[in-house]
Amino acid sequence: MDLEEALKQLAHNPAYANVVAQIHAYRENSIKALAGAPTETVQQISGELLAYDSMLDLMNWDLINNIHFNKIN
């Protein structure tokens, strides 16, 4: 089984979905931190956002969100 297939199977696991949802929450907190952030920290926060986005893409956030949270199947 390749990585993509394994991640599709994991997407149906509620515990995995909760972990990925927590990563999404961290991403949202980083976005909020951008508001009013000093110029010298914007680059650091932007790096965090890129990392969170990469993880969420790899972990199939859109699929997980549809399956577990939006209930759109």
Residue pairs with C-beta under 8 A, 6 or more apart in sequence:
1 9
7 58
7 59
7 60
8 60
8 63
10 16
10 59
10 60
11 17
11 60
11 63
11 64
11 67
12 67
14 68
16 64
17 64
17 67
17 68
17 69
20 56
20 59
20 60
20 61
20 64
21 64
21 65
21 68
21 69
23 52
23 55
23 56
23 59
23 61
24 52
24 56
24 61
24 65
26 48
26 52
27 48
27 49
27 52
27 53
27 56
30 45
30 48
30 49
30 52
31 49
33 41
33 45
34 42
34 45
34 46
37 45
66 72
66 73
67 73
